Amino acid sequence: MTTGATSPQLVISRAAQRGLMLATAESLTAGALVARLVDVPGSSAAIAGGAACYSFAAKTRVLGIDADLLERTGAVTREVAAAMVEGALDLYAADLAVSTTGVAGPGPDARGTPEGTVWLGIARRDGETLTRELHLSGDRPTIRSRTVDAALSLLVEMLES
């Protein structure tokens, strides 16, 4: 996967061609991913919605993430990325969803997870849930932007498989 190479237009085009509705569950990117997607004219043909769930409480209430899991592991884990994307599939009755969680910095999070650690989740309805760990560098806005780029690339990768 290469970050920065995928346009939101390509994601929307591929999803619309296949008749698929997409959803996002975002923590680290706080809605920036779905915003990039809906900037594309005609995106309503392929976007079901996006949830920006920054706090543990929001992740639990909106996406159905187990509060005990969040307390035990924190939000920046493979398990939480997977639970977020599965929650988005259910919340929006989407065909394909992607999630973002990570540490934008500056510095590590309260649990010591290093700045630039990112987990993406992706799942199809009635399909396998996959996760991908990234280690990004840069300042806070750069890490967040690179995460959006990586999520767009992951969506295209899944749409073309």
Secondary structure, DSSP 8 states (H G I E B T S, - for coil): --TT---HHHHHHHHHHHT--EEEEESTTTTHHHHHHHTSTTGGGTEEEEEE--SHHHHHHHH---HHHHHHH-SSSHHHHHHHHHHHHHHHT-SEEEEEEE--SSS--TT---TTEEEEEEEETTS-EEEEEEE--S-HHHHHHHHHHHHHHHHHHHHT-
